[in-house]
Amino acid sequence: MNIAVYGASGYRGRLVLAEAVRHGLGVVLAGRDAVRLRRAAAAAGLSDPDIRLAGIDDHDAPTWS
């Protein structure tokens, strides 16, 4: 099972990310800043994170399936 964590580099997003990784869930990190998302992934112990960039107001962003 994969879950998307939008805002994974923010305070709450990092908490959700850490719990998801701890429970063995696959995660997709989503947000506006790739550098911050990579840092959050590294802090959670993810070596090859799936990162998707999109602003919350970006209506033309691709959808994921």
PDB file of N, CA, C and O in Angstrom, chain B, residues numbered from 101:
ATOM      1  N   MET B 101       0.844  -1.174   0.000  1.00  0.00           N
ATOM      2  CA  MET B 101       0.000   0.000   0.000  1.00  0.00           C
ATOM      3  C   MET B 101       0.887   1.235   0.000  1.00  0.00           C
ATOM      4  O   MET B 101       1.854   1.314   0.758  1.00  0.00           O
ATOM      5  N   ASN B 102       0.556   2.194  -0.851  1.00  0.00           N
ATOM      6  CA  ASN B 102       1.243   3.477  -0.886  1.00  0.00           C
ATOM      7  C   ASN B 102       0.299   4.576  -0.443  1.00  0.00           C
ATOM      8  O   ASN B 102      -0.900   4.536  -0.722  1.00  0.00           O
ATOM      9  N   ILE B 103       0.849   5.551   0.247  1.00  0.00           N
ATOM     10  CA  ILE B 103       0.069   6.735   0.591  1.00  0.00           C
ATOM     11  C   ILE B 103       0.863   7.959   0.165  1.00  0.00           C
ATOM     12  O   ILE B 103       2.094   7.944   0.173  1.00  0.00           O
ATOM     13  N   ALA B 104       0.158   9.013  -0.204  1.00  0.00           N
ATOM     14  CA  ALA B 104       0.790  10.279  -0.541  1.00  0.00           C
ATOM     15  C   ALA B 104       0.751  11.162   0.698  1.00  0.00           C
ATOM     16  O   ALA B 104      -0.279  11.282   1.361  1.00  0.00           O
ATOM     17  N   VAL B 105       1.876  11.771   0.993  1.00  0.00           N
ATOM     18  CA  VAL B 105       1.954  12.701   2.119  1.00  0.00           C
ATOM     19  C   VAL B 105       2.261  14.073   1.539  1.00  0.00           C
ATOM     20  O   VAL B 105       3.412  14.383   1.231  1.00  0.00           O
ATOM     21  N   TYR B 106       1.217  14.899   1.390  1.00  0.00           N
ATOM     22  CA  TYR B 106       1.425  16.254   0.893  1.00  0.00           C
ATOM     23  C   TYR B 106       1.922  17.107   2.058  1.00  0.00           C
ATOM     24  O   TYR B 106       1.355  17.083   3.151  1.00  0.00           O
ATOM     25  N   GLY B 107       2.975  17.848   1.806  1.00  0.00           N
ATOM     26  CA  GLY B 107       3.567  18.652   2.870  1.00  0.00           C
ATOM     27  C   GLY B 107       4.466  17.817   3.762  1.00  0.00           C
ATOM     28  O   GLY B 107       4.591  18.092   4.955  1.00  0.00           O
ATOM     29  N   ALA B 108       5.089  16.806   3.194  1.00  0.00           N
ATOM     30  CA  ALA B 108       5.908  15.867   3.964  1.00  0.00           C
ATOM     31  C   ALA B 108       7.117  16.529   4.625  1.00  0.00           C
ATOM     32  O   ALA B 108       7.718  15.946   5.527  1.00  0.00           O
ATOM     33  N   SER B 109       7.477  17.720   4.195  1.00  0.00           N
ATOM     34  CA  SER B 109       8.625  18.385   4.806  1.00  0.00           C
ATOM     35  C   SER B 109       8.220  19.332   5.933  1.00  0.00           C
ATOM     36  O   SER B 109       9.083  19.908   6.595  1.00  0.00           O
ATOM     37  N   GLY B 110       6.936  19.495   6.153  1.00  0.00           N
ATOM     38  CA  GLY B 110       6.461  20.335   7.250  1.00  0.00           C
ATOM     39  C   GLY B 110       6.409  19.550   8.552  1.00  0.00           C
ATOM     40  O   GLY B 110       6.675  18.348   8.567  1.00  0.00           O
ATOM     41  N   TYR B 111       6.076  20.210   9.621  1.00  0.00           N
ATOM     42  CA  TYR B 111       6.079  19.574  10.944  1.00  0.00           C
ATOM     43  C   TYR B 111       5.170  18.347  10.986  1.00  0.00           C
ATOM     44  O   TYR B 111       5.628  17.248  11.297  1.00  0.00           O
ATOM     45  N   ARG B 112       3.903  18.526  10.679  1.00  0.00           N
ATOM     46  CA  ARG B 112       2.960  17.393  10.734  1.00  0.00           C
ATOM     47  C   ARG B 112       3.264  16.358   9.660  1.00  0.00           C
ATOM     48  O   ARG B 112       3.142  15.155   9.894  1.00  0.00           O
ATOM     49  N   GLY B 113       3.657  16.826   8.488  1.00  0.00           N
ATOM     50  CA  GLY B 113       3.992  15.901   7.411  1.00  0.00           C
ATOM     51  C   GLY B 113       5.144  14.987   7.779  1.00  0.00           C
ATOM     52  O   GLY B 113       5.118  13.802   7.446  1.00  0.00           O
ATOM     53  N   ARG B 114       6.160  15.513   8.461  1.00  0.00           N
ATOM     54  CA  ARG B 114       7.290  14.683   8.904  1.00  0.00           C
ATOM     55  C   ARG B 114       6.838  13.642   9.914  1.00  0.00           C
ATOM     56  O   ARG B 114       7.338  12.517   9.909  1.00  0.00           O
ATOM     57  N   LEU B 115       5.902  14.003  10.776  1.00  0.00           N
ATOM     58  CA  LEU B 115       5.376  13.035  11.744  1.00  0.00           C
ATOM     59  C   LEU B 115       4.613  11.921  11.034  1.00  0.00           C
ATOM     60  O   LEU B 115       4.790  10.745  11.351  1.00  0.00           O
ATOM     61  N   VAL B 116       3.771  12.286  10.082  1.00  0.00           N
ATOM     62  CA  VAL B 116       3.018  11.291   9.312  1.00  0.00           C
ATOM     63  C   VAL B 116       3.978  10.406   8.530  1.00  0.00           C
ATOM     64  O   VAL B 116       3.816   9.186   8.498  1.00  0.00           O
ATOM     65  N   LEU B 117       4.972  11.013   7.900  1.00  0.00           N
ATOM     66  CA  LEU B 117       5.965  10.269   7.126  1.00  0.00           C
ATOM     67  C   LEU B 117       6.708   9.261   7.999  1.00  0.00           C
ATOM     68  O   LEU B 117       6.876   8.105   7.609  1.00  0.00           O
ATOM     69  N   ALA B 118       7.145   9.688   9.158  1.00  0.00           N
ATOM     70  CA  ALA B 118       7.883   8.802  10.067  1.00  0.00           C
ATOM     71  C   ALA B 118       7.021   7.612  10.486  1.00  0.00           C
ATOM     72  O   ALA B 118       7.510   6.484  10.524  1.00  0.00           O
ATOM     73  N   GLU B 119       5.767   7.843  10.795  1.00  0.00           N
ATOM     74  CA  GLU B 119       4.868   6.750  11.195  1.00  0.00           C
ATOM     75  C   GLU B 119       4.589   5.806  10.036  1.00  0.00           C
ATOM     76  O   GLU B 119       4.549   4.590  10.220  1.00  0.00           O
ATOM     77  N   ALA B 120       4.397   6.357   8.847  1.00  0.00           N
ATOM     78  CA  ALA B 120       4.147   5.514   7.675  1.00  0.00           C
ATOM     79  C   ALA B 120       5.344   4.607   7.411  1.00  0.00           C
ATOM     80  O   ALA B 120       5.175   3.416   7.150  1.00  0.00           O
ATOM     81  N   VAL B 121       6.537   5.157   7.476  1.00  0.00           N
ATOM     82  CA  VAL B 121       7.751   4.360   7.259  1.00  0.00           C
ATOM     83  C   VAL B 121       7.893   3.319   8.362  1.00  0.00           C
ATOM     84  O   VAL B 121       8.244   2.170   8.095  1.00  0.00           O
ATOM     85  N   ARG B 122       7.622   3.718   9.593  1.00  0.00           N
ATOM     86  CA  ARG B 122       7.724   2.791  10.727  1.00  0.00           C
ATOM     87  C   ARG B 122       6.790   1.594  10.565  1.00  0.00           C
ATOM     88  O   ARG B 122       7.113   0.484  10.989  1.00  0.00           O
ATOM     89  N   HIS B 123       5.631   1.828   9.950  1.00  0.00           N
ATOM     90  CA  HIS B 123       4.657   0.760   9.739  1.00  0.00           C
ATOM     91  C   HIS B 123       4.858   0.028   8.417  1.00  0.00           C
ATOM     92  O   HIS B 123       4.068  -0.848   8.066  1.00  0.00           O
ATOM     93  N   GLY B 124       5.905   0.381   7.687  1.00  0.00           N
ATOM     94  CA  GLY B 124       6.221  -0.321   6.452  1.00  0.00           C
ATOM     95  C   GLY B 124       5.377   0.055   5.248  1.00  0.00           C
ATOM     96  O   GLY B 124       5.325  -0.691   4.270  1.00  0.00           O
ATOM     97  N   LEU B 125       4.720   1.196   5.308  1.00  0.00           N
ATOM     98  CA  LEU B 125       3.907   1.647   4.184  1.00  0.00           C
ATOM     99  C   LEU B 125       4.781   2.315   3.128  1.00  0.00           C
ATOM    100  O   LEU B 125       5.771   2.967   3.459  1.00  0.00           O
ATOM    101  N   GLY B 126       4.421   2.154   1.879  1.00  0.00           N
ATOM    102  CA  GLY B 126       5.089   2.889   0.817  1.00  0.00           C
ATOM    103  C   GLY B 126       4.570   4.310   0.824  1.00  0.00           C
ATOM    104  O   GLY B 126       3.385   4.538   1.068  1.00  0.00           O
ATOM    105  N   VAL B 127       5.436   5.263   0.561  1.00  0.00           N
ATOM    106  CA  VAL B 127       5.019   6.663   0.595  1.00  0.00           C
ATOM    107  C   VAL B 127       5.440   7.392  -0.671  1.00  0.00           C
ATOM    108  O   VAL B 127       6.465   7.089  -1.281  1.00  0.00           O
ATOM    109  N   VAL B 128       4.623   8.351  -1.041  1.00  0.00           N
ATOM    110  CA  VAL B 128       4.941   9.311  -2.083  1.00  0.00           C
ATOM    111  C   VAL B 128       4.993  10.660  -1.385  1.00  0.00           C
ATOM    112  O   VAL B 128       4.009  11.093  -0.785  1.00  0.00           O
ATOM    113  N   LEU B 129       6.133  11.320  -1.462  1.00  0.00           N
ATOM    114  CA  LEU B 129       6.280  12.619  -0.828  1.00  0.00           C
ATOM    115  C   LEU B 129       5.882  13.690  -1.826  1.00  0.00           C
ATOM    116  O   LEU B 129       6.428  13.745  -2.928  1.00  0.00           O
ATOM    117  N   ALA B 130       4.948  14.533  -1.457  1.00  0.00           N
ATOM    118  CA  ALA B 130       4.464  15.575  -2.350  1.00  0.00           C
ATOM    119  C   ALA B 130       4.581  16.928  -1.671  1.00  0.00           C
ATOM    120  O   ALA B 130       4.402  17.053  -0.460  1.00  0.00           O
ATOM    121  N   GLY B 131       4.883  17.934  -2.472  1.00  0.00           N
ATOM    122  CA  GLY B 131       4.997  19.284  -1.950  1.00  0.00           C
ATOM    123  C   GLY B 131       5.598  20.207  -2.980  1.00  0.00           C
ATOM    124  O   GLY B 131       5.707  19.858  -4.156  1.00  0.00           O
ATOM    125  N   ARG B 132       5.989  21.392  -2.534  1.00  0.00           N
ATOM    126  CA  ARG B 132       6.473  22.422  -3.446  1.00  0.00           C
ATOM    127  C   ARG B 132       7.984  22.476  -3.584  1.00  0.00           C
ATOM    128  O   ARG B 132       8.480  23.013  -4.574  1.00  0.00           O
ATOM    129  N   ASP B 133       8.733  21.942  -2.632  1.00  0.00           N
ATOM    130  CA  ASP B 133      10.180  22.133  -2.598  1.00  0.00           C
ATOM    131  C   ASP B 133      10.902  20.788  -2.564  1.00  0.00           C
ATOM    132  O   ASP B 133      10.873  20.088  -1.552  1.00  0.00           O
ATOM    133  N   ALA B 134      11.547  20.432  -3.669  1.00  0.00           N
ATOM    134  CA  ALA B 134      12.221  19.134  -3.782  1.00  0.00           C
ATOM    135  C   ALA B 134      13.343  18.969  -2.774  1.00  0.00           C
ATOM    136  O   ALA B 134      13.541  17.873  -2.249  1.00  0.00           O
ATOM    137  N   VAL B 135      14.072  20.021  -2.494  1.00  0.00           N
ATOM    138  CA  VAL B 135      15.185  19.935  -1.537  1.00  0.00           C
ATOM    139  C   VAL B 135      14.663  19.597  -0.148  1.00  0.00           C
ATOM    140  O   VAL B 135      15.204  18.719   0.525  1.00  0.00           O
ATOM    141  N   ARG B 136      13.625  20.284   0.278  1.00  0.00           N
ATOM    142  CA  ARG B 136      13.050  20.006   1.599  1.00  0.00           C
ATOM    143  C   ARG B 136      12.442  18.610   1.663  1.00  0.00           C
ATOM    144  O   ARG B 136      12.541  17.942   2.692  1.00  0.00           O
ATOM    145  N   LEU B 137      11.814  18.161   0.574  1.00  0.00           N
ATOM    146  CA  LEU B 137      11.246  16.814   0.549  1.00  0.00           C
ATOM    147  C   LEU B 137      12.350  15.760   0.641  1.00  0.00           C
ATOM    148  O   LEU B 137      12.184  14.749   1.323  1.00  0.00           O
ATOM    149  N   ARG B 138      13.473  15.988  -0.041  1.00  0.00           N
ATOM    150  CA  ARG B 138      14.597  15.041   0.042  1.00  0.00           C
ATOM    151  C   ARG B 138      15.167  14.985   1.462  1.00  0.00           C
ATOM    152  O   ARG B 138      15.531  13.916   1.951  1.00  0.00           O
ATOM    153  N   ARG B 139      15.238  16.138   2.113  1.00  0.00           N
ATOM    154  CA  ARG B 139      15.719  16.160   3.509  1.00  0.00           C
ATOM    155  C   ARG B 139      14.776  15.384   4.420  1.00  0.00           C
ATOM    156  O   ARG B 139      15.221  14.626   5.282  1.00  0.00           O
ATOM    157  N   ALA B 140      13.483  15.572   4.229  1.00  0.00           N
ATOM    158  CA  ALA B 140      12.497  14.852   5.043  1.00  0.00           C
ATOM    159  C   ALA B 140      12.607  13.353   4.791  1.00  0.00           C
ATOM    160  O   ALA B 140      12.515  12.555   5.723  1.00  0.00           O
ATOM    161  N   ALA B 141      12.803  12.972   3.535  1.00  0.00           N
ATOM    162  CA  ALA B 141      12.953  11.555   3.201  1.00  0.00           C
ATOM    163  C   ALA B 141      14.182  10.966   3.872  1.00  0.00           C
ATOM    164  O   ALA B 141      14.126   9.869   4.428  1.00  0.00           O
ATOM    165  N   ALA B 142      15.285  11.688   3.823  1.00  0.00           N
ATOM    166  CA  ALA B 142      16.523  11.211   4.455  1.00  0.00           C
ATOM    167  C   ALA B 142      16.341  11.068   5.960  1.00  0.00           C
ATOM    168  O   ALA B 142      16.809  10.096   6.553  1.00  0.00           O
ATOM    169  N   ALA B 143      15.667  12.027   6.581  1.00  0.00           N
ATOM    170  CA  ALA B 143      15.438  11.968   8.026  1.00  0.00           C
ATOM    171  C   ALA B 143      14.566  10.776   8.399  1.00  0.00           C
ATOM    172  O   ALA B 143      14.683  10.238   9.500  1.00  0.00           O
ATOM    173  N   ALA B 144      13.684  10.359   7.477  1.00  0.00           N
ATOM    174  CA  ALA B 144      12.805   9.211   7.732  1.00  0.00           C
ATOM    175  C   ALA B 144      13.467   7.891   7.350  1.00  0.00           C
ATOM    176  O   ALA B 144      12.892   6.822   7.554  1.00  0.00           O
ATOM    177  N   GLY B 145      14.670   7.967   6.799  1.00  0.00           N
ATOM    178  CA  GLY B 145      15.388   6.754   6.442  1.00  0.00           C
ATOM    179  C   GLY B 145      15.088   6.223   5.052  1.00  0.00           C
ATOM    180  O   GLY B 145      15.356   5.058   4.761  1.00  0.00           O
ATOM    181  N   LEU B 146      14.537   7.061   4.199  1.00  0.00           N
ATOM    182  CA  LEU B 146      14.242   6.653   2.826  1.00  0.00           C
ATOM    183  C   LEU B 146      15.424   7.008   1.929  1.00  0.00           C
ATOM    184  O   LEU B 146      15.807   8.174   1.835  1.00  0.00           O
ATOM    185  N   SER B 147      15.997   6.013   1.276  1.00  0.00           N
ATOM    186  CA  SER B 147      17.169   6.275   0.440  1.00  0.00           C
ATOM    187  C   SER B 147      16.800   6.637  -0.998  1.00  0.00           C
ATOM    188  O   SER B 147      17.553   7.354  -1.656  1.00  0.00           O
ATOM    189  N   ASP B 148      15.670   6.163  -1.498  1.00  0.00           N
ATOM    190  CA  ASP B 148      15.250   6.444  -2.872  1.00  0.00           C
ATOM    191  C   ASP B 148      13.779   6.853  -2.870  1.00  0.00           C
ATOM    192  O   ASP B 148      12.914   6.087  -3.297  1.00  0.00           O
ATOM    193  N   PRO B 149      13.499   8.074  -2.382  1.00  0.00           N
ATOM    194  CA  PRO B 149      12.098   8.476  -2.212  1.00  0.00           C
ATOM    195  C   PRO B 149      11.401   8.779  -3.535  1.00  0.00           C
ATOM    196  O   PRO B 149      12.029   9.216  -4.499  1.00  0.00           O
ATOM    197  N   ASP B 150      10.110   8.540  -3.559  1.00  0.00           N
ATOM    198  CA  ASP B 150       9.254   8.921  -4.677  1.00  0.00           C
ATOM    199  C   ASP B 150       8.744  10.320  -4.360  1.00  0.00           C
ATOM    200  O   ASP B 150       7.908  10.497  -3.474  1.00  0.00           O
ATOM    201  N   ILE B 151       9.256  11.318  -5.091  1.00  0.00           N
ATOM    202  CA  ILE B 151       8.936  12.715  -4.818  1.00  0.00           C
ATOM    203  C   ILE B 151       8.151  13.292  -5.984  1.00  0.00           C
ATOM    204  O   ILE B 151       8.527  13.133  -7.145  1.00  0.00           O
ATOM    205  N   ARG B 152       7.066  13.956  -5.661  1.00  0.00           N
ATOM    206  CA  ARG B 152       6.241  14.627  -6.677  1.00  0.00           C
ATOM    207  C   ARG B 152       6.100  16.091  -6.281  1.00  0.00           C
ATOM    208  O   ARG B 152       5.739  16.406  -5.146  1.00  0.00           O
ATOM    209  N   LEU B 153       6.386  16.978  -7.222  1.00  0.00           N
ATOM    210  CA  LEU B 153       6.291  18.405  -6.957  1.00  0.00           C
ATOM    211  C   LEU B 153       4.967  18.961  -7.458  1.00  0.00           C
ATOM    212  O   LEU B 153       4.582  18.738  -8.606  1.00  0.00           O
ATOM    213  N   ALA B 154       4.281  19.677  -6.597  1.00  0.00           N
ATOM    214  CA  ALA B 154       3.030  20.340  -6.954  1.00  0.00           C
ATOM    215  C   ALA B 154       2.627  21.277  -5.833  1.00  0.00           C
ATOM    216  O   ALA B 154       2.640  20.913  -4.657  1.00  0.00           O
ATOM    217  N   GLY B 155       2.271  22.479  -6.218  1.00  0.00           N
ATOM    218  CA  GLY B 155       1.701  23.400  -5.248  1.00  0.00           C
ATOM    219  C   GLY B 155       0.245  23.043  -5.023  1.00  0.00           C
ATOM    220  O   GLY B 155      -0.403  22.496  -5.915  1.00  0.00           O
ATOM    221  N   ILE B 156      -0.269  23.338  -3.864  1.00  0.00           N
ATOM    222  CA  ILE B 156      -1.654  22.966  -3.561  1.00  0.00           C
ATOM    223  C   ILE B 156      -2.635  23.723  -4.453  1.00  0.00           C
ATOM    224  O   ILE B 156      -3.772  23.290  -4.637  1.00  0.00           O
ATOM    225  N   ASP B 157      -2.195  24.852  -5.006  1.00  0.00           N
ATOM    226  CA  ASP B 157      -3.065  25.622  -5.889  1.00  0.00           C
ATOM    227  C   ASP B 157      -2.747  25.389  -7.368  1.00  0.00           C
ATOM    228  O   ASP B 157      -3.245  26.120  -8.225  1.00  0.00           O
ATOM    229  N   ASP B 158      -1.926  24.383  -7.681  1.00  0.00           N
ATOM    230  CA  ASP B 158      -1.537  24.067  -9.052  1.00  0.00           C
ATOM    231  C   ASP B 158      -2.580  23.134  -9.678  1.00  0.00           C
ATOM    232  O   ASP B 158      -2.477  21.912  -9.573  1.00  0.00           O
ATOM    233  N   HIS B 159      -3.568  23.723 -10.319  1.00  0.00           N
ATOM    234  CA  HIS B 159      -4.667  22.948 -10.882  1.00  0.00           C
ATOM    235  C   HIS B 159      -4.251  22.164 -12.130  1.00  0.00           C
ATOM    236  O   HIS B 159      -4.967  21.259 -12.558  1.00  0.00           O
ATOM    237  N   ASP B 160      -3.096  22.509 -12.716  1.00  0.00           N
ATOM    238  CA  ASP B 160      -2.609  21.811 -13.904  1.00  0.00           C
ATOM    239  C   ASP B 160      -1.621  20.710 -13.568  1.00  0.00           C
ATOM    240  O   ASP B 160      -1.068  20.082 -14.471  1.00  0.00           O
ATOM    241  N   ALA B 161      -1.388  20.464 -12.288  1.00  0.00           N
ATOM    242  CA  ALA B 161      -0.459  19.401 -11.885  1.00  0.00           C
ATOM    243  C   ALA B 161      -1.013  18.057 -12.330  1.00  0.00           C
ATOM    244  O   ALA B 161      -2.226  17.853 -12.350  1.00  0.00           O
ATOM    245  N   PRO B 162      -0.114  17.135 -12.690  1.00  0.00           N
ATOM    246  CA  PRO B 162      -0.602  15.816 -13.120  1.00  0.00           C
ATOM    247  C   PRO B 162      -1.231  15.052 -11.956  1.00  0.00           C
ATOM    248  O   PRO B 162      -0.884  15.260 -10.794  1.00  0.00           O
ATOM    249  N   THR B 163      -2.144  14.181 -12.292  1.00  0.00           N
ATOM    250  CA  THR B 163      -2.733  13.302 -11.272  1.00  0.00           C
ATOM    251  C   THR B 163      -1.896  12.033 -11.192  1.00  0.00           C
ATOM    252  O   THR B 163      -1.193  11.691 -12.143  1.00  0.00           O
ATOM    253  N   TRP B 164      -1.966  11.345 -10.081  1.00  0.00           N
ATOM    254  CA  TRP B 164      -1.181  10.133  -9.864  1.00  0.00           C
ATOM    255  C   TRP B 164      -2.124   8.972  -9.684  1.00  0.00           C
ATOM    256  O   TRP B 164      -3.218   9.109  -9.136  1.00  0.00           O
ATOM    257  N   SER B 165      -1.686   7.844 -10.149  1.00  0.00           N
ATOM    258  CA  SER B 165      -2.493   6.643  -9.912  1.00  0.00           C
ATOM    259  C   SER B 165      -1.600   5.504  -9.474  1.00  0.00           C
ATOM    260  O   SER B 165      -2.085   4.401  -9.223  1.00  0.00           O
TER     261      SER B 165
END
